[in-house]
Amino acid sequence: MFGQYYMITGTGAFALILLAVITGLFGRNLRKVIPGPAVLKIHKFSALTGVLCALLHVLGVHGY
């Protein structure tokens, strides 16, 4: 059960932070396809949620 927790939080953190990096680097190009405020919301949500998942992963690994 704990292995699944570490895998989910680690993989989720990686995927969300990668999405934040992609929306940060290619935001101007994405705004041509998707409205600008939506790109910003996606970027903020994925960055904050990715950091939260990474924090949960690290705290879970160290037993807190």
mmCIF file as Biopython writes it, N, C-alpha, C and O atoms, coordinates in Angstrom:
data_model
#
loop_
_atom_site.group_PDB
_atom_site.id
_atom_site.type_symbol
_atom_site.label_atom_id
_atom_site.label_alt_id
_atom_site.label_comp_id
_atom_site.label_asym_id
_atom_site.label_entity_id
_atom_site.label_seq_id
_atom_site.pdbx_PDB_ins_code
_atom_site.Cartn_x
_atom_site.Cartn_y
_atom_site.Cartn_z
_atom_site.occupancy
_atom_site.B_iso_or_equiv
_atom_site.auth_seq_id
_atom_site.auth_asym_id
_atom_site.pdbx_PDB_model_num
ATOM 1   N N  . MET A ? 1  ? 0.817  -1.187 0.000   1.0 0.0 1  A 1 
ATOM 2   C CA . MET A ? 1  ? 0.000  0.000  0.000   1.0 0.0 1  A 1 
ATOM 3   C C  . MET A ? 1  ? 0.867  1.260  0.000   1.0 0.0 1  A 1 
ATOM 4   O O  . MET A ? 1  ? 0.562  2.219  -0.710  1.0 0.0 1  A 1 
ATOM 5   N N  . PHE A ? 2  ? 1.937  1.268  0.784   1.0 0.0 2  A 1 
ATOM 6   C CA . PHE A ? 2  ? 2.785  2.454  0.821   1.0 0.0 2  A 1 
ATOM 7   C C  . PHE A ? 2  ? 3.542  2.636  -0.485  1.0 0.0 2  A 1 
ATOM 8   O O  . PHE A ? 2  ? 3.829  3.769  -0.871  1.0 0.0 2  A 1 
ATOM 9   N N  . GLY A ? 3  ? 3.868  1.567  -1.164  1.0 0.0 3  A 1 
ATOM 10  C CA . GLY A ? 3  ? 4.540  1.677  -2.449  1.0 0.0 3  A 1 
ATOM 11  C C  . GLY A ? 3  ? 3.680  2.382  -3.477  1.0 0.0 3  A 1 
ATOM 12  O O  . GLY A ? 3  ? 4.181  3.158  -4.290  1.0 0.0 3  A 1 
ATOM 13  N N  . GLN A ? 4  ? 2.374  2.109  -3.441  1.0 0.0 4  A 1 
ATOM 14  C CA . GLN A ? 4  ? 1.459  2.780  -4.362  1.0 0.0 4  A 1 
ATOM 15  C C  . GLN A ? 4  ? 1.393  4.272  -4.052  1.0 0.0 4  A 1 
ATOM 16  O O  . GLN A ? 4  ? 1.341  5.092  -4.969  1.0 0.0 4  A 1 
ATOM 17  N N  . TYR A ? 5  ? 1.394  4.631  -2.768  1.0 0.0 5  A 1 
ATOM 18  C CA . TYR A ? 5  ? 1.351  6.038  -2.358  1.0 0.0 5  A 1 
ATOM 19  C C  . TYR A ? 5  ? 2.566  6.779  -2.894  1.0 0.0 5  A 1 
ATOM 20  O O  . TYR A ? 5  ? 2.438  7.873  -3.443  1.0 0.0 5  A 1 
ATOM 21  N N  . TYR A ? 6  ? 3.744  6.186  -2.736  1.0 0.0 6  A 1 
ATOM 22  C CA . TYR A ? 6  ? 4.971  6.839  -3.205  1.0 0.0 6  A 1 
ATOM 23  C C  . TYR A ? 6  ? 4.987  6.956  -4.725  1.0 0.0 6  A 1 
ATOM 24  O O  . TYR A ? 6  ? 5.440  7.959  -5.277  1.0 0.0 6  A 1 
ATOM 25  N N  . MET A ? 7  ? 4.489  5.925  -5.388  1.0 0.0 7  A 1 
ATOM 26  C CA . MET A ? 7  ? 4.481  5.949  -6.846  1.0 0.0 7  A 1 
ATOM 27  C C  . MET A ? 7  ? 3.494  6.998  -7.359  1.0 0.0 7  A 1 
ATOM 28  O O  . MET A ? 7  ? 3.800  7.723  -8.306  1.0 0.0 7  A 1 
ATOM 29  N N  . ILE A ? 8  ? 2.326  7.083  -6.749  1.0 0.0 8  A 1 
ATOM 30  C CA . ILE A ? 8  ? 1.308  8.038  -7.196  1.0 0.0 8  A 1 
ATOM 31  C C  . ILE A ? 8  ? 1.763  9.461  -6.940  1.0 0.0 8  A 1 
ATOM 32  O O  . ILE A ? 8  ? 1.647  10.312 -7.822  1.0 0.0 8  A 1 
ATOM 33  N N  . THR A ? 9  ? 2.282  9.738  -5.744  1.0 0.0 9  A 1 
ATOM 34  C CA . THR A ? 9  ? 2.689  11.105 -5.442  1.0 0.0 9  A 1 
ATOM 35  C C  . THR A ? 9  ? 3.928  11.505 -6.237  1.0 0.0 9  A 1 
ATOM 36  O O  . THR A ? 9  ? 4.030  12.650 -6.678  1.0 0.0 9  A 1 
ATOM 37  N N  . GLY A ? 10 ? 4.853  10.598 -6.425  1.0 0.0 10 A 1 
ATOM 38  C CA . GLY A ? 10 ? 6.054  10.907 -7.197  1.0 0.0 10 A 1 
ATOM 39  C C  . GLY A ? 10 ? 5.759  11.120 -8.668  1.0 0.0 10 A 1 
ATOM 40  O O  . GLY A ? 10 ? 6.239  12.079 -9.272  1.0 0.0 10 A 1 
ATOM 41  N N  . THR A ? 11 ? 4.971  10.228 -9.243  1.0 0.0 11 A 1 
ATOM 42  C CA . THR A ? 11 ? 4.618  10.346 -10.652 1.0 0.0 11 A 1 
ATOM 43  C C  . THR A ? 11 ? 3.721  11.565 -10.885 1.0 0.0 11 A 1 
ATOM 44  O O  . THR A ? 11 ? 3.879  12.282 -11.873 1.0 0.0 11 A 1 
ATOM 45  N N  . GLY A ? 12 ? 2.790  11.789 -9.975  1.0 0.0 12 A 1 
ATOM 46  C CA . GLY A ? 12 ? 1.912  12.952 -10.089 1.0 0.0 12 A 1 
ATOM 47  C C  . GLY A ? 12 ? 2.684  14.250 -10.003 1.0 0.0 12 A 1 
ATOM 48  O O  . GLY A ? 12 ? 2.429  15.178 -10.771 1.0 0.0 12 A 1 
ATOM 49  N N  . ALA A ? 13 ? 3.630  14.327 -9.072  1.0 0.0 13 A 1 
ATOM 50  C CA . ALA A ? 13 ? 4.442  15.536 -8.938  1.0 0.0 13 A 1 
ATOM 51  C C  . ALA A ? 13 ? 5.256  15.769 -10.204 1.0 0.0 13 A 1 
ATOM 52  O O  . ALA A ? 13 ? 5.327  16.895 -10.697 1.0 0.0 13 A 1 
ATOM 53  N N  . PHE A ? 14 ? 5.858  14.734 -10.724 1.0 0.0 14 A 1 
ATOM 54  C CA . PHE A ? 14 ? 6.664  14.867 -11.938 1.0 0.0 14 A 1 
ATOM 55  C C  . PHE A ? 14 ? 5.810  15.341 -13.109 1.0 0.0 14 A 1 
ATOM 56  O O  . PHE A ? 14 ? 6.205  16.251 -13.837 1.0 0.0 14 A 1 
ATOM 57  N N  . ALA A ? 15 ? 4.645  14.731 -13.293 1.0 0.0 15 A 1 
ATOM 58  C CA . ALA A ? 15 ? 3.787  15.079 -14.421 1.0 0.0 15 A 1 
ATOM 59  C C  . ALA A ? 15 ? 3.260  16.511 -14.301 1.0 0.0 15 A 1 
ATOM 60  O O  . ALA A ? 15 ? 3.222  17.241 -15.291 1.0 0.0 15 A 1 
ATOM 61  N N  . LEU A ? 16 ? 2.858  16.912 -13.102 1.0 0.0 16 A 1 
ATOM 62  C CA . LEU A ? 16 ? 2.308  18.252 -12.931 1.0 0.0 16 A 1 
ATOM 63  C C  . LEU A ? 16 ? 3.380  19.330 -13.065 1.0 0.0 16 A 1 
ATOM 64  O O  . LEU A ? 16 ? 3.127  20.385 -13.647 1.0 0.0 16 A 1 
ATOM 65  N N  . ILE A ? 17 ? 4.553  19.078 -12.541 1.0 0.0 17 A 1 
ATOM 66  C CA . ILE A ? 17 ? 5.627  20.061 -12.683 1.0 0.0 17 A 1 
ATOM 67  C C  . ILE A ? 17 ? 6.074  20.144 -14.142 1.0 0.0 17 A 1 
ATOM 68  O O  . ILE A ? 17 ? 6.408  21.225 -14.627 1.0 0.0 17 A 1 
ATOM 69  N N  . LEU A ? 18 ? 6.083  19.019 -14.836 1.0 0.0 18 A 1 
ATOM 70  C CA . LEU A ? 18 ? 6.402  19.035 -16.266 1.0 0.0 18 A 1 
ATOM 71  C C  . LEU A ? 18 ? 5.360  19.836 -17.046 1.0 0.0 18 A 1 
ATOM 72  O O  . LEU A ? 18 ? 5.712  20.577 -17.964 1.0 0.0 18 A 1 
ATOM 73  N N  . LEU A ? 19 ? 4.084  19.695 -16.692 1.0 0.0 19 A 1 
ATOM 74  C CA . LEU A ? 19 ? 3.030  20.481 -17.334 1.0 0.0 19 A 1 
ATOM 75  C C  . LEU A ? 19 ? 3.221  21.970 -17.051 1.0 0.0 19 A 1 
ATOM 76  O O  . LEU A ? 19 ? 3.009  22.802 -17.933 1.0 0.0 19 A 1 
ATOM 77  N N  . ALA A ? 20 ? 3.621  22.308 -15.824 1.0 0.0 20 A 1 
ATOM 78  C CA . ALA A ? 20 ? 3.870  23.713 -15.488 1.0 0.0 20 A 1 
ATOM 79  C C  . ALA A ? 20 ? 5.046  24.264 -16.290 1.0 0.0 20 A 1 
ATOM 80  O O  . ALA A ? 20 ? 5.012  25.414 -16.728 1.0 0.0 20 A 1 
ATOM 81  N N  . VAL A ? 21 ? 6.062  23.470 -16.481 1.0 0.0 21 A 1 
ATOM 82  C CA . VAL A ? 21 ? 7.216  23.913 -17.275 1.0 0.0 21 A 1 
ATOM 83  C C  . VAL A ? 21 ? 6.804  24.117 -18.737 1.0 0.0 21 A 1 
ATOM 84  O O  . VAL A ? 21 ? 7.202  25.100 -19.362 1.0 0.0 21 A 1 
ATOM 85  N N  . ILE A ? 22 ? 6.024  23.209 -19.269 1.0 0.0 22 A 1 
ATOM 86  C CA . ILE A ? 22 ? 5.585  23.326 -20.661 1.0 0.0 22 A 1 
ATOM 87  C C  . ILE A ? 22 ? 4.706  24.559 -20.853 1.0 0.0 22 A 1 
ATOM 88  O O  . ILE A ? 22 ? 4.885  25.303 -21.817 1.0 0.0 22 A 1 
ATOM 89  N N  . THR A ? 23 ? 3.752  24.780 -19.933 1.0 0.0 23 A 1 
ATOM 90  C CA . THR A ? 23 ? 2.901  25.963 -20.071 1.0 0.0 23 A 1 
ATOM 91  C C  . THR A ? 23 ? 3.682  27.238 -19.814 1.0 0.0 23 A 1 
ATOM 92  O O  . THR A ? 23 ? 3.314  28.294 -20.330 1.0 0.0 23 A 1 
ATOM 93  N N  . GLY A ? 24 ? 4.735  27.171 -19.042 1.0 0.0 24 A 1 
ATOM 94  C CA . GLY A ? 24 ? 5.566  28.350 -18.824 1.0 0.0 24 A 1 
ATOM 95  C C  . GLY A ? 24 ? 6.426  28.674 -20.030 1.0 0.0 24 A 1 
ATOM 96  O O  . GLY A ? 24 ? 6.566  29.840 -20.401 1.0 0.0 24 A 1 
ATOM 97  N N  . LEU A ? 25 ? 6.995  27.662 -20.637 1.0 0.0 25 A 1 
ATOM 98  C CA . LEU A ? 25 ? 7.875  27.896 -21.783 1.0 0.0 25 A 1 
ATOM 99  C C  . LEU A ? 25 ? 7.116  28.214 -23.065 1.0 0.0 25 A 1 
ATOM 100 O O  . LEU A ? 25 ? 7.551  29.048 -23.858 1.0 0.0 25 A 1 
ATOM 101 N N  . PHE A ? 26 ? 5.998  27.560 -23.265 1.0 0.0 26 A 1 
ATOM 102 C CA . PHE A ? 26 ? 5.261  27.707 -24.512 1.0 0.0 26 A 1 
ATOM 103 C C  . PHE A ? 26 ? 3.929  28.417 -24.315 1.0 0.0 26 A 1 
ATOM 104 O O  . PHE A ? 26 ? 2.990  28.190 -25.078 1.0 0.0 26 A 1 
ATOM 105 N N  . GLY A ? 27 ? 3.834  29.272 -23.303 1.0 0.0 27 A 1 
ATOM 106 C CA . GLY A ? 27 ? 2.586  29.959 -22.995 1.0 0.0 27 A 1 
ATOM 107 C C  . GLY A ? 27 ? 2.107  30.863 -24.112 1.0 0.0 27 A 1 
ATOM 108 O O  . GLY A ? 27 ? 0.908  30.937 -24.380 1.0 0.0 27 A 1 
ATOM 109 N N  . ARG A ? 28 ? 3.030  31.550 -24.767 1.0 0.0 28 A 1 
ATOM 110 C CA . ARG A ? 28 ? 2.617  32.454 -25.854 1.0 0.0 28 A 1 
ATOM 111 C C  . ARG A ? 28 ? 2.006  31.684 -27.011 1.0 0.0 28 A 1 
ATOM 112 O O  . ARG A ? 28 ? 1.008  32.111 -27.591 1.0 0.0 28 A 1 
ATOM 113 N N  . ASN A ? 29 ? 2.595  30.569 -27.341 1.0 0.0 29 A 1 
ATOM 114 C CA . ASN A ? 29 ? 2.037  29.754 -28.432 1.0 0.0 29 A 1 
ATOM 115 C C  . ASN A ? 29 ? 0.708  29.122 -28.028 1.0 0.0 29 A 1 
ATOM 116 O O  . ASN A ? 29 ? -0.196 28.992 -28.853 1.0 0.0 29 A 1 
ATOM 117 N N  . LEU A ? 30 ? 0.591  28.731 -26.764 1.0 0.0 30 A 1 
ATOM 118 C CA . LEU A ? 30 ? -0.654 28.126 -26.300 1.0 0.0 30 A 1 
ATOM 119 C C  . LEU A ? 30 ? -1.789 29.143 -26.248 1.0 0.0 30 A 1 
ATOM 120 O O  . LEU A ? 30 ? -2.951 28.787 -26.444 1.0 0.0 30 A 1 
ATOM 121 N N  . ARG A ? 31 ? -1.458 30.415 -25.984 1.0 0.0 31 A 1 
ATOM 122 C CA . ARG A ? 31 ? -2.500 31.445 -25.927 1.0 0.0 31 A 1 
ATOM 123 C C  . ARG A ? 31 ? -3.138 31.704 -27.279 1.0 0.0 31 A 1 
ATOM 124 O O  . ARG A ? 31 ? -4.223 32.282 -27.348 1.0 0.0 31 A 1 
ATOM 125 N N  . LYS A ? 32 ? -2.488 31.290 -28.348 1.0 0.0 32 A 1 
ATOM 126 C CA . LYS A ? 32 ? -3.093 31.417 -29.670 1.0 0.0 32 A 1 
ATOM 127 C C  . LYS A ? 32 ? -4.205 30.388 -29.860 1.0 0.0 32 A 1 
ATOM 128 O O  . LYS A ? 32 ? -5.140 30.608 -30.630 1.0 0.0 32 A 1 
ATOM 129 N N  . VAL A ? 33 ? -4.096 29.264 -29.152 1.0 0.0 33 A 1 
ATOM 130 C CA . VAL A ? 33 ? -5.074 28.185 -29.268 1.0 0.0 33 A 1 
ATOM 131 C C  . VAL A ? 33 ? -6.096 28.240 -28.133 1.0 0.0 33 A 1 
ATOM 132 O O  . VAL A ? 33 ? -7.295 28.077 -28.356 1.0 0.0 33 A 1 
ATOM 133 N N  . ILE A ? 34 ? -5.602 28.473 -26.905 1.0 0.0 34 A 1 
ATOM 134 C CA . ILE A ? 34 ? -6.433 28.503 -25.700 1.0 0.0 34 A 1 
ATOM 135 C C  . ILE A ? 34 ? -6.433 29.942 -25.187 1.0 0.0 34 A 1 
ATOM 136 O O  . ILE A ? 34 ? -5.408 30.616 -25.289 1.0 0.0 34 A 1 
ATOM 137 N N  . PRO A ? 35 ? -7.540 30.435 -24.639 1.0 0.0 35 A 1 
ATOM 138 C CA . PRO A ? 35 ? -7.545 31.805 -24.099 1.0 0.0 35 A 1 
ATOM 139 C C  . PRO A ? 35 ? -6.469 32.001 -23.026 1.0 0.0 35 A 1 
ATOM 140 O O  . PRO A ? 35 ? -6.174 31.083 -22.260 1.0 0.0 35 A 1 
ATOM 141 N N  . GLY A ? 36 ? -5.887 33.204 -22.978 1.0 0.0 36 A 1 
ATOM 142 C CA . GLY A ? 36 ? -4.779 33.509 -22.072 1.0 0.0 36 A 1 
ATOM 143 C C  . GLY A ? 36 ? -5.030 33.222 -20.607 1.0 0.0 36 A 1 
ATOM 144 O O  . GLY A ? 36 ? -4.182 32.603 -19.964 1.0 0.0 36 A 1 
ATOM 145 N N  . PRO A ? 37 ? -6.177 33.649 -20.038 1.0 0.0 37 A 1 
ATOM 146 C CA . PRO A ? 37 ? -6.420 33.369 -18.618 1.0 0.0 37 A 1 
ATOM 147 C C  . PRO A ? 37 ? -6.483 31.867 -18.307 1.0 0.0 37 A 1 
ATOM 148 O O  . PRO A ? 37 ? -6.110 31.442 -17.213 1.0 0.0 37 A 1 
ATOM 149 N N  . ALA A ? 38 ? -6.948 31.080 -19.254 1.0 0.0 38 A 1 
ATOM 150 C CA . ALA A ? 38 ? -7.017 29.633 -19.034 1.0 0.0 38 A 1 
ATOM 151 C C  . ALA A ? 38 ? -5.613 29.034 -18.962 1.0 0.0 38 A 1 
ATOM 152 O O  . ALA A ? 38 ? -5.360 28.143 -18.151 1.0 0.0 38 A 1 
ATOM 153 N N  . VAL A ? 39 ? -4.705 29.517 -19.801 1.0 0.0 39 A 1 
ATOM 154 C CA . VAL A ? 39 ? -3.320 29.022 -19.772 1.0 0.0 39 A 1 
ATOM 155 C C  . VAL A ? 39 ? -2.675 29.373 -18.435 1.0 0.0 39 A 1 
ATOM 156 O O  . VAL A ? 39 ? -1.953 28.562 -17.857 1.0 0.0 39 A 1 
ATOM 157 N N  . LEU A ? 40 ? -2.938 30.585 -17.946 1.0 0.0 40 A 1 
ATOM 158 C CA . LEU A ? 40 ? -2.387 31.005 -16.662 1.0 0.0 40 A 1 
ATOM 159 C C  . LEU A ? 40 ? -2.944 30.161 -15.523 1.0 0.0 40 A 1 
ATOM 160 O O  . LEU A ? 40 ? -2.205 29.781 -14.615 1.0 0.0 40 A 1 
ATOM 161 N N  . LYS A ? 41 ? -4.241 29.863 -15.563 1.0 0.0 41 A 1 
ATOM 162 C CA . LYS A ? 41 ? -4.850 29.026 -14.517 1.0 0.0 41 A 1 
ATOM 163 C C  . LYS A ? 41 ? -4.266 27.617 -14.550 1.0 0.0 41 A 1 
ATOM 164 O O  . LYS A ? 41 ? -3.986 27.036 -13.502 1.0 0.0 41 A 1 
ATOM 165 N N  . ILE A ? 42 ? -4.083 27.070 -15.745 1.0 0.0 42 A 1 
ATOM 166 C CA . ILE A ? 42 ? -3.494 25.734 -15.868 1.0 0.0 42 A 1 
ATOM 167 C C  . ILE A ? 42 ? -2.075 25.746 -15.308 1.0 0.0 42 A 1 
ATOM 168 O O  . ILE A ? 42 ? -1.679 24.830 -14.587 1.0 0.0 42 A 1 
ATOM 169 N N  . HIS A ? 43 ? -1.314 26.782 -15.642 1.0 0.0 43 A 1 
ATOM 170 C CA . HIS A ? 43 ? 0.064  26.891 -15.173 1.0 0.0 43 A 1 
ATOM 171 C C  . HIS A ? 43 ? 0.124  26.974 -13.650 1.0 0.0 43 A 1 
ATOM 172 O O  . HIS A ? 43 ? 0.886  26.241 -13.020 1.0 0.0 43 A 1 
ATOM 173 N N  . LYS A ? 44 ? -0.665 27.852 -13.060 1.0 0.0 44 A 1 
ATOM 174 C CA . LYS A ? 44 ? -0.659 28.011 -11.603 1.0 0.0 44 A 1 
ATOM 175 C C  . LYS A ? 44 ? -1.127 26.748 -10.889 1.0 0.0 44 A 1 
ATOM 176 O O  . LYS A ? 44 ? -0.515 26.312 -9.914  1.0 0.0 44 A 1 
ATOM 177 N N  . PHE A ? 45 ? -2.218 26.165 -11.383 1.0 0.0 45 A 1 
ATOM 178 C CA . PHE A ? 45 ? -2.758 24.966 -10.749 1.0 0.0 45 A 1 
ATOM 179 C C  . PHE A ? 45 ? -1.763 23.815 -10.805 1.0 0.0 45 A 1 
ATOM 180 O O  . PHE A ? 45 ? -1.544 23.133 -9.804  1.0 0.0 45 A 1 
ATOM 181 N N  . SER A ? 46 ? -1.167 23.599 -11.961 1.0 0.0 46 A 1 
ATOM 182 C CA . SER A ? 46 ? -0.244 22.469 -12.097 1.0 0.0 46 A 1 
ATOM 183 C C  . SER A ? 46 ? 1.027  22.702 -11.280 1.0 0.0 46 A 1 
ATOM 184 O O  . SER A ? 46 ? 1.575  21.754 -10.718 1.0 0.0 46 A 1 
ATOM 185 N N  . ALA A ? 47 ? 1.501  23.936 -11.206 1.0 0.0 47 A 1 
ATOM 186 C CA . ALA A ? 47 ? 2.706  24.207 -10.418 1.0 0.0 47 A 1 
ATOM 187 C C  . ALA A ? 47 ? 2.449  24.006 -8.928  1.0 0.0 47 A 1 
ATOM 188 O O  . ALA A ? 47 ? 3.232  23.344 -8.247  1.0 0.0 47 A 1 
ATOM 189 N N  . LEU A ? 48 ? 1.364  24.570 -8.422  1.0 0.0 48 A 1 
ATOM 190 C CA . LEU A ? 48 ? 1.080  24.444 -6.992  1.0 0.0 48 A 1 
ATOM 191 C C  . LEU A ? 48 ? 0.725  23.013 -6.600  1.0 0.0 48 A 1 
ATOM 192 O O  . LEU A ? 48 ? 1.154  22.535 -5.550  1.0 0.0 48 A 1 
ATOM 193 N N  . THR A ? 49 ? -0.042 22.337 -7.420  1.0 0.0 49 A 1 
ATOM 194 C CA . THR A ? 49 ? -0.405 20.953 -7.117  1.0 0.0 49 A 1 
ATOM 195 C C  . THR A ? 49 ? 0.806  20.030 -7.243  1.0 0.0 49 A 1 
ATOM 196 O O  . THR A ? 49 ? 0.940  19.075 -6.478  1.0 0.0 49 A 1 
ATOM 197 N N  . GLY A ? 50 ? 1.680  20.307 -8.195  1.0 0.0 50 A 1 
ATOM 198 C CA . GLY A ? 50 ? 2.901  19.516 -8.323  1.0 0.0 50 A 1 
ATOM 199 C C  . GLY A ? 50 ? 3.819  19.666 -7.131  1.0 0.0 50 A 1 
ATOM 200 O O  . GLY A ? 50 ? 4.419  18.692 -6.675  1.0 0.0 50 A 1 
ATOM 201 N N  . VAL A ? 51 ? 3.930  20.888 -6.623  1.0 0.0 51 A 1 
ATOM 202 C CA . VAL A ? 51 ? 4.746  21.111 -5.426  1.0 0.0 51 A 1 
ATOM 203 C C  . VAL A ? 51 ? 4.118  20.413 -4.226  1.0 0.0 51 A 1 
ATOM 204 O O  . VAL A ? 51 ? 4.833  19.839 -3.405  1.0 0.0 51 A 1 
ATOM 205 N N  . LEU A ? 52 ? 2.803  20.453 -4.112  1.0 0.0 52 A 1 
ATOM 206 C CA . LEU A ? 52 ? 2.127  19.767 -3.004  1.0 0.0 52 A 1 
ATOM 207 C C  . LEU A ? 52 ? 2.351  18.257 -3.083  1.0 0.0 52 A 1 
ATOM 208 O O  . LEU A ? 52 ? 2.614  17.618 -2.064  1.0 0.0 52 A 1 
ATOM 209 N N  . CYS A ? 53 ? 2.248  17.686 -4.274  1.0 0.0 53 A 1 
ATOM 210 C CA . CYS A ? 53 ? 2.493  16.245 -4.437  1.0 0.0 53 A 1 
ATOM 211 C C  . CYS A ? 53 ? 3.940  15.895 -4.112  1.0 0.0 53 A 1 
ATOM 212 O O  . CYS A ? 53 ? 4.208  14.863 -3.496  1.0 0.0 53 A 1 
ATOM 213 N N  . ALA A ? 54 ? 4.864  16.743 -4.520  1.0 0.0 54 A 1 
ATOM 214 C CA . ALA A ? 54 ? 6.273  16.494 -4.208  1.0 0.0 54 A 1 
ATOM 215 C C  . ALA A ? 54 ? 6.505  16.558 -2.704  1.0 0.0 54 A 1 
ATOM 216 O O  . ALA A ? 54 ? 7.250  15.748 -2.154  1.0 0.0 54 A 1 
ATOM 217 N N  . LEU A ? 55 ? 5.878  17.509 -2.048  1.0 0.0 55 A 1 
ATOM 218 C CA . LEU A ? 55 ? 6.008  17.619 -0.591  1.0 0.0 55 A 1 
ATOM 219 C C  . LEU A ? 55 ? 5.433  16.393 0.103   1.0 0.0 55 A 1 
ATOM 220 O O  . LEU A ? 55 ? 6.045  15.858 1.027   1.0 0.0 55 A 1 
ATOM 221 N N  . LEU A ? 56 ? 4.270  15.947 -0.332  1.0 0.0 56 A 1 
ATOM 222 C CA . LEU A ? 56 ? 3.685  14.739 0.250   1.0 0.0 56 A 1 
ATOM 223 C C  . LEU A ? 56 ? 4.562  13.521 -0.001  1.0 0.0 56 A 1 
ATOM 224 O O  . LEU A ? 56 ? 4.684  12.653 0.863   1.0 0.0 56 A 1 
ATOM 225 N N  . HIS A ? 57 ? 5.166  13.456 -1.167  1.0 0.0 57 A 1 
ATOM 226 C CA . HIS A ? 57 ? 6.038  12.338 -1.491  1.0 0.0 57 A 1 
ATOM 227 C C  . HIS A ? 57 ? 7.259  12.328 -0.574  1.0 0.0 57 A 1 
ATOM 228 O O  . HIS A ? 57 ? 7.621  11.287 -0.028  1.0 0.0 57 A 1 
ATOM 229 N N  . VAL A ? 58 ? 7.886  13.483 -0.409  1.0 0.0 58 A 1 
ATOM 230 C CA . VAL A ? 58 ? 9.087  13.557 0.420   1.0 0.0 58 A 1 
ATOM 231 C C  . VAL A ? 58 ? 8.755  13.296 1.876   1.0 0.0 58 A 1 
ATOM 232 O O  . VAL A ? 58 ? 9.473  12.556 2.549   1.0 0.0 58 A 1 
ATOM 233 N N  . LEU A ? 59 ? 7.694  13.881 2.369   1.0 0.0 59 A 1 
ATOM 234 C CA . LEU A ? 59 ? 7.312  13.652 3.770   1.0 0.0 59 A 1 
ATOM 235 C C  . LEU A ? 59 ? 6.910  12.200 3.996   1.0 0.0 59 A 1 
ATOM 236 O O  . LEU A ? 59 ? 7.187  11.646 5.060   1.0 0.0 59 A 1 
ATOM 237 N N  . GLY A ? 60 ? 6.262  11.573 3.014   1.0 0.0 60 A 1 
ATOM 238 C CA . GLY A ? 60 ? 5.892  10.176 3.150   1.0 0.0 60 A 1 
ATOM 239 C C  . GLY A ? 60 ? 7.096  9.258  3.130   1.0 0.0 60 A 1 
ATOM 240 O O  . GLY A ? 60 ? 7.109  8.250  3.836   1.0 0.0 60 A 1 
ATOM 241 N N  . VAL A ? 61 ? 8.098  9.577  2.347   1.0 0.0 61 A 1 
ATOM 242 C CA . VAL A ? 61 ? 9.304  8.761  2.263   1.0 0.0 61 A 1 
ATOM 243 C C  . VAL A ? 61 ? 10.055 8.808  3.584   1.0 0.0 61 A 1 
ATOM 244 O O  . VAL A ? 61 ? 10.605 7.799  4.025   1.0 0.0 61 A 1 
ATOM 245 N N  . HIS A ? 62 ? 10.080 9.982  4.218   1.0 0.0 62 A 1 
ATOM 246 C CA . HIS A ? 62 ? 10.817 10.129 5.462   1.0 0.0 62 A 1 
ATOM 247 C C  . HIS A ? 62 ? 9.981  9.792  6.694   1.0 0.0 62 A 1 
ATOM 248 O O  . HIS A ? 62 ? 10.476 9.907  7.815   1.0 0.0 62 A 1 
ATOM 249 N N  . GLY A ? 63 ? 8.738  9.382  6.515   1.0 0.0 63 A 1 
ATOM 250 C CA . GLY A ? 63 ? 7.943  8.854  7.599   1.0 0.0 63 A 1 
ATOM 251 C C  . GLY A ? 63 ? 7.223  9.883  8.446   1.0 0.0 63 A 1 
ATOM 252 O O  . GLY A ? 63 ? 6.858  9.577  9.582   1.0 0.0 63 A 1 
ATOM 253 N N  . TYR A ? 64 ? 7.004  11.078 7.949   1.0 0.0 64 A 1 
ATOM 254 C CA . TYR A ? 64 ? 6.259  12.065 8.733   1.0 0.0 64 A 1 
ATOM 255 C C  . TYR A ? 64 ? 4.786  11.985 8.461   1.0 0.0 64 A 1 
ATOM 256 O O  . TYR A ? 64 ? 4.009  12.746 9.037   1.0 0.0 64 A 1 
#
